[in-house]
Amino acid sequence: MSVSIQNIHKTFGSYCALDDVSLDVPNGSLTALLGPSGSGKTTLLRIIAGLEFADPGEGRIRFHGHDVADVPAGRRSVGFVFQHYALFRHMTVAENIGFGLAVQPRSLRPPKKEIRDRTLDLLKMVRLEGLQDRRPSELSGGQRQRVALARALAIQPKVLLLDEPFGALDAQVRKELRRWLRQFHDEIGLTTLFVTHDQEEALELADQVVVMRNARIEQSGPPQQIYDTPRTSFVYEFLGEVNKLSGDRYIRPHEIELKFAAEEGVDLTGRVSRLFVAGPFARLGVLPETGPRREIEVWATREQVEEMALAQGDIVGLRLPAPKEKAAVKVP
Ligand SMILES: Nc1ncnc2c1ncn2[C@@H]1O[C@H](COP(=O)(O)OP(=O)(O)OP(=O)(O)O)[C@@H](O)[C@H]1O
């Protein structure tokens, strides 16, 4: 089901949490809401869910073309997973997953046997077969989040909302779950929105990345497009490491070519102030010999650093990419 948000405003007292926000989430897409703390991501998600209401006015929120402003949360066909989605500790995994179905009004509630069957199907879907009788305390953090996801899916939602679903997990588990979620999404094709403040997570997972800042959407689009052509300096800096050169030129560390100082095509020379090699990659800091003495971050391969026999203190040459359209970057 597609979700369309138009000109939404939300204030808490005198504080503006969403300022004229418009967004289209196509049916079946995986959209990331990315932004720093306090930018309005969770508020937007809660308004979509019906847990919070936008200020009255021209703002519209539509599911598959239908205005849902007056539809209560329980009737929006929305499933949620939160960062600290407390599973019920006294219930088994199966009881937790079936909970949403078991508490439905009698007219909507499926028979017990169907709840059981659906629960087992969902467990299979989130690859936790056989764990139905465990308690949450007997699961790992990653498994618990998958149970939370199965619980959200039990009501057969048309939209899935995830608020920092992996936020409380350690980096390794987080990465695994992230890949798993992408695969899972590709299999079931449910319209999904997830909140994150981790740019790598957003870029790796999403079809559409929505960058939020100060209650507004700063830019949205496919991950590669946002990364390659940020419209503002904020988006440039938020999406990954970047060098800010004079004349408000922004250059990513991997766009710079490392050369010998006397080689042809060198734009500037500098001293290697830092050199760090890990696996096949190398990260260098280069302090220019002329101009502003601001260290430039350069990423190269280990092979190249070894071939050039580089060491800290050496003078190297840097070749910069051709300047992009200047209008691309707006400095606020
Ligand atoms: N119920 C509320 N009452 C008052 N202010 C609120 C309420 N909910 C949110 N806010 C404020 O609105 C702003 C946006 O909050 P929101 O939770 O949407 O941000 P966020 O981008 O999700 O941040 P985080 O990444 O920290 O969760 C914050 O400054 C927050 O303090």
PDBQT file of the ligand as one rigid body, heavy atoms in Angstrom, charges set to zero:
ROOT
HETATM    1  N1  LIG A 401       5.181  14.320  23.010  1.00  0.00    +0.000 N 
HETATM    2  C1  LIG A 401       6.074  15.304  22.849  1.00  0.00    +0.000 A 
HETATM    3  N2  LIG A 401       6.011  16.449  23.562  1.00  0.00    +0.000 NA
HETATM    4  C2  LIG A 401       6.884  17.448  23.378  1.00  0.00    +0.000 A 
HETATM    5  N3  LIG A 401       7.908  17.406  22.498  1.00  0.00    +0.000 NA
HETATM    6  C3  LIG A 401       8.039  16.296  21.772  1.00  0.00    +0.000 A 
HETATM    7  C4  LIG A 401       7.142  15.181  21.901  1.00  0.00    +0.000 A 
HETATM    8  N4  LIG A 401       7.525  14.222  21.026  1.00  0.00    +0.000 NA
HETATM    9  C5  LIG A 401       8.618  14.707  20.393  1.00  0.00    +0.000 A 
HETATM   10  N5  LIG A 401       8.929  15.944  20.819  1.00  0.00    +0.000 N 
HETATM   11  C6  LIG A 401      10.036  16.788  20.342  1.00  0.00    +0.000 C 
HETATM   12  O1  LIG A 401       9.981  16.851  18.940  1.00  0.00    +0.000 OA
HETATM   13  C7  LIG A 401      11.302  16.785  18.381  1.00  0.00    +0.000 C 
HETATM   14  C8  LIG A 401      11.372  15.671  17.372  1.00  0.00    +0.000 C 
HETATM   15  O2  LIG A 401      11.340  14.434  18.058  1.00  0.00    +0.000 OA
HETATM   16  P1  LIG A 401      11.455  13.045  17.325  1.00  0.00    +0.000 P 
HETATM   17  O3  LIG A 401      11.364  11.985  18.369  1.00  0.00    +0.000 OA
HETATM   18  O4  LIG A 401      10.487  12.994  16.211  1.00  0.00    +0.000 OA
HETATM   19  O5  LIG A 401      12.933  13.120  16.744  1.00  0.00    +0.000 OA
HETATM   20  P2  LIG A 401      13.819  11.977  16.110  1.00  0.00    +0.000 P 
HETATM   21  O6  LIG A 401      14.371  12.528  14.861  1.00  0.00    +0.000 OA
HETATM   22  O7  LIG A 401      13.050  10.710  16.020  1.00  0.00    +0.000 OA
HETATM   23  O8  LIG A 401      14.968  11.852  17.199  1.00  0.00    +0.000 OA
HETATM   24  P3  LIG A 401      15.706  10.550  17.806  1.00  0.00    +0.000 P 
HETATM   25  O9  LIG A 401      16.632  10.059  16.726  1.00  0.00    +0.000 OA
HETATM   26  O10 LIG A 401      16.434  11.114  18.987  1.00  0.00    +0.000 OA
HETATM   27  O11 LIG A 401      14.643   9.565  18.189  1.00  0.00    +0.000 OA
HETATM   28  C9  LIG A 401      12.245  16.615  19.560  1.00  0.00    +0.000 C 
HETATM   29  O12 LIG A 401      12.836  17.860  19.853  1.00  0.00    +0.000 OA
HETATM   30  C10 LIG A 401      11.365  16.144  20.682  1.00  0.00    +0.000 C 
HETATM   31  O13 LIG A 401      11.859  16.578  21.925  1.00  0.00    +0.000 OA
ENDROOT
TORSDOF 0
